[in-house]
C-alpha cells in the first residue's frame, strides 16, 4: 500500500479527525496522527492484512522550540513482508509551568519494542507514557534531576560530588 492508500484506509476506519496532517517534504512522508488515536492506529496498521506493519523500529521523543513548548513522539514502522516503511508523528502543547509531565499513550501492548524506546523518551525528555508496564529511567541514574534533552534543561554543576563540565 502506498502512503495515500494508508491515509485513506485510516480515515475510512476512524474518521477524518484521526489524521492531523501530513509531512511529505522529507526523505520519508509522515502522517501526523491525533495523539489520542495513536494506539488504535498502530493496532490497525499492525493487524490489517493490507498493511501489516509488523515491526516498530524506533520511537523518538521530541521537545520542539521554546515558543510552542510542544512535545512529540515519532514512530517508525515497517512491514517486513511488504517491504514498506511508514512514519507516524504525534504532538501536543504542554504548559511549561505545570508540574505534570507531557503525556501520551503507550503502545507497548501493540509493539514490544516500544518498551525501551518509551523509557528512553521518558528518561531524557520527561515524556510520560500512560499504561506503560514499567516506566522508569533506563539510561540515567534514578536520582538524576531533570530531563537533559529538553530545550529548557539546566544541568547541575555537580553530581554526587563530581564536577560536570
N, C-alpha and C positions, 0 to 999 in steps of 0.2 A: 504494500500500500504506500502511496505517495503522501507527502505532507498534507496537502489539501484534502485528500481522502480521509486521513486520520482526523483532521479537524472536523470535517462533515460528520463522520461517524460519532464523534463525541457530542456534537451539537444535537444530532438526532436522538442520541441516547439520553442526554442530560439537559438539553435546552441551551439557548444561546448564552445564558449567564455564566456557563461553565468556562467559557473562553473569555479572558480579559483582554486579549490582544495577541499579537504575534510579532516576532522579530525575524526578518528574512534577509537582513543585510550582511550577516556574518558568514563564517565558514559553514555553519550548520544552522538551519532555521530552528526557531524555538516557539513553542506555544506557551503563552502566558495564561496560566490557569488560575481561576478563582481559588485562593488558599483554602477555603472551606471544603473544596471539592477534590483536593489532591489525592486523598486516599481512594475514593471511588473511581477517579480517573485512572490511577495506576492499576487498580484491580481490574478494571475493564480492559486496559491495554495489555495486561498480562494474560487474562483469561480468554479474551476474544480470539477465536481461531484465525481471524483475518489479520490480526496484528501480532499477536503472541510475542510481546516484549518480555522475554523470559529472564533477562539479565539487567540488573541495575549496576552499572559500572562505577558510578560515583555520585556523591552528593556534595555540593559546596555551599557553605553558608556565606552570606554577603551582608555587609553593612555599607549602605550607599552613603552619599555625601552628607555632611552635617546639616545642610539646609532642609532636606526632606526627612532625615533621620528614619529612613526606611530600612527594613531588614528583609532579606530574601533568601530563598533556597533554590538551587539549580540541580535538577535531576537529569542524569544521562542514562537513558535506557537503550537497550539493544535487543534486537530479535536475532538470535543466532541462526535459526533455520531460514529466516527470510533475508538475512544479511542486511538489516536495516537498523539505523540509529535514529533516536529522537531525543530532543532536549525539551524538558518542561521547566518552566520557571514560575515561582510564586513569590509574592512580596506584599508587604503592608507597612504602613507607618507605625511608629512606636513612640509614645510620649517619653522624651528623654528625661523628664522629671519623675517618672514613675519608678517605683521600687520593683515592679514586676518585670520579668524578662519578656522579650518578644516571644510569641508563642505560635507554633504551627503544629499540625497533626503529624504524628509519627507514621511511617509506612513500614515499620519493621515486621508487622504481621503479613505484609504482602511480599516484601523482599528482605530476606535475612541479612543481606549485605548492608542494608540501611543501618543496622545496629551500630557499627563502629563509625560510620560516616556521620550519623546524627550525634553521636557522642563527641566527635571531633568539633562539629559546629557548636555544640553546647560549650565545650571546654574553651574554645578560642574566641567565640563571639557571644556567648551567653544566650544562644537561641534555645528556647525550651521546646521540647517535642512531647506533646500530650500523648499519653499511653505508651511511651517508650518503656520497655521492660526493665531497664537498668541504666537510667540516665545519670551518669556521673563522669567526672573528669577522666580522660583517657591518656593525655599527654603531660599535663601539668600536675604538680602535687596537689593533694586535696586542700591544703591550706593556702593555695595561691590566691592572691587578691585581684579580682578583676578579670577582664577578658582581653587578651593582648591584640587581637585583630580588629577590635573596634576602632573607629576613627577617633573617638574621644578618650582612648585609653591613656592613662598617665602611669608610667612604670615607676615602681618603687625604686629607691636608691639602693636598698639592701634587702636581701632575702636570707633569713636565718644567720645574720651577721656577715654575709658575703656581699661585697660591693658588686652591684650590677652596672655594667657600662652601657 
